[in-house]
Amino acid sequence: MDLIRHLQCFVAVAEELHFGRAAQRLGVAQPPLSQRIQRLERELGVRLFERSSRQVTITKSGALLLDEARQLLAHSEALMATARRIQDGHSGLLRAALPPDITGETVAAILAGFQERAQGVELELHESQTSEQLTRLASHELDVGLIHHPCDVSGLELGPVLRHELGVLLPHDAPEARLETVPLAALTGYDLILFPRAHAPAVHDDLLTTCARHGYTPAAVRHGQGPSFIRGLLLSSRAVAFGPRDAHHAGDADLSWRPLTGAPLARRHSAAWPKGRGDAAVRAFADTVTDALGRTAAGPDLSTGPLHLRPAAEYWI
């Protein structure tokens, strides 16, 4: 008996409580699915489902076995992912990526934390933007990355998406710097310093759309990433930048950070890896990112489902 395939059928029927929908989900005909469930019941010696002409319900025995069946399938997927990496010549090596705006201290913490969790696995850490990560994940040139949302995540599995509120950085002598919170509309007339659109097109467009919805259309969009370059733009022109509180230029008397009224802007992040390739090393990296980046996050984006990873921003946008 192909135990893994039979367990996949069991879990699908248990979650759908309908043989027709479960068969469609698995891409099989309904009669073979029913036969697999019957054979699994014979092998296990327990009845998994009660069937009638109108409904399918899981038995007490089936409910008790469901969690263990899910765990076995997860272990099976991790085993296959590891086997594929070995077959591809990457045994003992995890290829991971972080966006270039992560601080040096955070990168060091990730490197140290991963070695504690995954001893014997070499971490090959790359610096790349979300757009590049998505391309390399799709071609399996990367095993796992930390991406910014929104973006096209088809073909990927995700850790939980975490929301991190953004404020505004502006010259200390700007009138808006005296406000306790700054409405987006109050920034009318200011240029906006923003990362190049090619690095994360959907994030770029989403931010500008939200600004417009709240009454702020930048006089011009200036592209910048490095802290020193952004500081120069802020001080030499009538411009602002958005970012989290923990990215504030501490000790810089020429600049001020203020929260935005109503917290309309946020960055969202998650770990991502190709479907079916979430082996132990990938999950160790995700857990390490949890510890290194989760401390500054405002909270989970509850629209994204179950949470176990807590990444957060450490950069200006």
C-alpha positions in Angstrom: 0.0 0.0 0.0 1.2 3.5 -0.9 0.8 4.9 2.7 1.6 8.5 1.8 -0.9 8.6 -1.1 -3.6 7.0 1.1 -2.9 9.5 3.9 -3.2 12.4 1.4 -6.6 11.0 0.4 -7.6 10.7 4.1 -6.6 14.3 4.9 -8.4 15.6 1.8 -11.6 13.9 2.6 -11.4 14.9 6.2 -10.9 18.6 5.3 -13.5 18.7 2.5 -16.1 16.3 4.1 -17.1 15.5 0.6 -15.7 12.8 -1.7 -16.4 14.7 -4.9 -14.6 17.9 -3.7 -11.7 15.9 -2.3 -11.3 14.0 -5.6 -11.3 17.2 -7.5 -8.7 18.7 -5.1 -6.5 15.6 -5.6 -7.0 15.4 -9.3 -8.4 11.9 -9.2 -11.7 10.2 -10.0 -14.1 9.7 -7.1 -14.3 5.8 -7.2 -10.5 5.3 -6.8 -10.6 7.8 -4.0 -13.3 5.9 -2.2 -11.4 2.6 -2.7 -8.2 4.1 -1.2 -10.1 5.2 1.9 -11.7 1.8 2.3 -8.3 0.1 2.0 -6.8 2.5 4.5 -9.6 1.7 6.9 -8.9 -2.0 6.5 -5.2 -1.6 7.0 -5.7 0.5 10.1 -8.5 -1.6 11.5 -10.7 1.5 12.2 -13.5 3.3 10.5 -12.5 6.8 9.5 -15.7 8.2 8.0 -19.4 7.8 8.4 -21.1 8.0 4.9 -24.6 8.6 4.0 -26.4 9.7 0.8 -26.3 13.3 2.0 -23.1 13.8 4.0 -19.8 12.6 5.1 -18.6 12.9 8.7 -15.4 12.0 10.3 -15.5 9.4 13.1 -13.9 9.9 16.5 -11.2 7.4 15.5 -10.6 9.4 12.3 -10.4 12.7 14.2 -7.8 11.2 16.6 -5.7 10.0 13.6 -6.0 13.2 11.5 -3.3 15.3 13.3 -0.8 12.4 13.1 -1.6 11.9 9.4 -0.9 15.6 8.8 2.4 15.4 10.6 3.5 12.3 8.7 2.7 14.1 5.4 4.7 17.2 6.5 7.7 15.0 7.4 7.3 13.2 4.1 7.4 16.6 2.2 10.4 17.7 4.1 12.2 14.4 3.4 11.5 14.7 -0.3 12.6 18.3 -0.3 15.9 17.3 1.3 16.3 14.5 -1.2 15.8 16.9 -4.1 18.5 19.2 -2.7 20.9 16.2 -2.3 20.0 15.2 -5.9 20.8 18.8 -7.1 24.1 18.6 -5.4 23.2 21.0 -2.5 23.4 18.6 0.4 24.4 20.4 3.5 23.9 23.8 1.9 21.0 26.3 2.3 20.8 29.1 -0.2 18.9 32.0 1.4 18.4 35.7 0.7 17.6 38.8 2.6 16.7 42.3 1.3 19.6 44.7 1.2 18.0 47.1 3.7 18.4 44.7 6.6 20.9 46.1 9.2 24.3 44.6 9.7 23.5 43.7 13.3 20.4 41.7 12.1 22.4 39.9 9.5 24.9 38.9 12.1 22.1 37.7 14.4 20.6 35.6 11.6 24.0 34.0 10.8 24.6 33.1 14.5 21.1 31.9 15.2 21.0 29.7 12.1 24.2 27.9 13.1 22.7 27.1 16.5 19.6 25.7 15.0 21.0 23.9 12.0 24.5 22.7 13.0 26.3 21.1 10.0 24.3 23.0 7.4 26.2 25.7 5.6 24.2 28.9 5.0 25.0 30.7 1.7 23.4 34.1 2.3 22.6 36.4 -0.6 21.5 40.0 -0.7 18.7 40.6 -3.2 15.5 42.6 -3.7 12.1 41.0 -3.6 11.8 40.9 -7.4 15.1 39.1 -7.8 14.3 36.7 -5.0 11.0 35.7 -6.6 12.8 34.9 -9.9 15.5 32.9 -8.2 13.0 31.0 -6.0 11.0 30.1 -9.1 14.1 28.7 -10.8 15.2 27.0 -7.6 18.4 29.0 -7.4 17.3 30.0 -3.9 15.9 27.7 -1.1 14.3 30.4 1.0 14.1 34.2 1.2 12.6 37.1 3.0 10.2 39.0 0.7 8.0 42.2 0.9 4.3 42.1 0.1 2.3 42.6 -2.0 3.9 40.5 -4.7 3.2 37.4 -6.9 3.6 34.4 -4.5 2.3 31.7 -6.9 4.3 28.6 -6.5 5.5 29.6 -3.1 4.8 28.6 0.5 4.9 31.5 3.0 5.6 32.1 6.6 3.1 34.4 8.3 3.0 38.0 7.0 3.7 40.6 9.6 2.5 44.2 9.5 5.0 46.9 10.5 3.6 50.5 10.8 5.5 53.3 9.0 6.0 56.9 10.1 7.5 59.9 8.3 11.0 61.2 8.4 11.4 64.9 7.6 13.7 67.9 8.4 13.6 68.9 12.0 12.6 72.5 11.2 9.7 71.4 9.0 6.3 72.7 10.4 4.9 69.1 10.4 7.8 68.0 12.7 6.0 69.9 15.5 2.9 67.7 15.2 2.3 64.8 17.5 1.0 62.7 14.5 1.2 63.7 10.9 -1.8 63.3 8.5 -0.7 62.1 5.1 -2.6 65.1 3.5 -0.3 67.5 5.5 2.6 66.3 3.4 1.2 67.9 0.2 3.9 69.8 -1.6 6.7 67.5 -0.4 8.7 65.2 -2.7 8.8 61.5 -1.6 12.0 59.6 -1.3 11.2 56.0 -2.3 13.1 52.8 -3.4 13.3 52.2 -7.2 10.0 50.7 -8.5 11.8 47.8 -10.2 12.9 46.4 -6.9 9.3 45.7 -5.8 6.7 47.1 -8.3 3.6 46.1 -6.4 4.8 47.4 -3.1 5.9 50.7 -4.7 2.5 51.1 -6.4 0.5 50.1 -3.3 2.2 52.7 -1.2 1.6 55.5 -3.7 -2.0 54.5 -4.1 -2.5 54.5 -0.3 -0.9 58.0 -0.1 -3.3 59.3 -2.8 -6.3 57.8 -1.1 -5.4 59.8 2.1 -4.8 63.0 0.3 -1.1 63.0 -0.4 0.3 62.9 -4.0 4.0 63.6 -3.9 5.2 66.6 -5.9 7.9 64.3 -7.2 9.2 60.8 -6.4 13.0 60.7 -5.8 14.7 57.3 -5.7 17.1 56.5 -2.9 18.2 53.7 -0.6 21.4 54.4 1.3 20.9 56.2 4.6 23.5 58.9 3.8 22.1 59.5 0.4 18.5 59.7 1.8 19.7 62.1 4.5 21.2 64.4 1.9 18.0 64.4 -0.1 15.9 65.2 3.0 18.1 68.1 4.1 18.8 69.6 0.6 15.2 69.5 -0.8 11.6 69.7 0.4 11.2 65.9 0.7 10.1 63.2 3.1 10.6 59.5 3.5 8.6 56.7 5.2 9.9 54.1 7.6 9.5 52.4 10.9 10.4 54.0 14.2 13.4 51.7 14.8 15.0 53.0 11.6 15.0 56.6 12.8 18.4 58.2 12.4 19.1 58.2 16.2 21.0 61.2 17.4 20.5 63.2 14.2 19.4 66.6 15.4 18.6 67.7 11.8 15.9 65.1 11.2 12.7 64.1 13.0 10.5 61.0 12.9 6.7 61.3 13.5 4.0 58.7 13.4 1.3 59.0 10.7 -2.2 59.8 11.8 -4.3 56.6 11.8 -1.3 54.5 10.8 -2.3 54.2 7.1 1.0 52.9 5.8 2.7 49.7 6.7 5.2 47.2 5.3 4.4 43.5 5.2 7.0 40.7 5.1 7.3 37.0 5.2 9.7 34.2 4.6 9.0 32.3 1.3 10.2 29.1 -0.3 9.1 27.0 -3.2 6.1 24.7 -2.6 7.1 21.3 -1.4 10.7 22.3 -0.5 10.2 23.4 3.1 12.7 21.0 4.7 14.2 21.2 8.1 17.0 23.7 7.1 14.4 26.0 5.4 12.3 26.0 8.6 15.3 26.6 10.8 16.1 29.7 8.7 12.5 30.8 9.1 12.7 30.4 12.9 15.9 32.3 13.0 14.3 35.2 11.1 11.5 35.0 13.7 14.0 35.7 16.5 16.1 38.3 14.7 13.3 40.4 13.1 10.2 39.7 15.2 11.1 42.0 18.1 10.2 45.2 16.2 7.0 44.1 14.5 3.8 45.9 15.2 1.7 42.7 14.9 0.5 40.0 12.5 -1.5 40.7 9.3 -4.5 38.6 10.3 -5.7 38.3 6.7 -2.9 36.0 5.8 -3.7 32.9 7.9 -1.7 30.9 10.5 1.3 32.6 11.9 4.7 31.2 13.0 7.2 33.6 11.5 7.5 37.2 12.7 9.7 39.3 10.3 9.9 43.1 10.5 11.3 46.0 8.6 14.5 47.8 9.5 14.8 50.2 6.6 13.4 53.4 5.0 11.3 53.2 1.9 
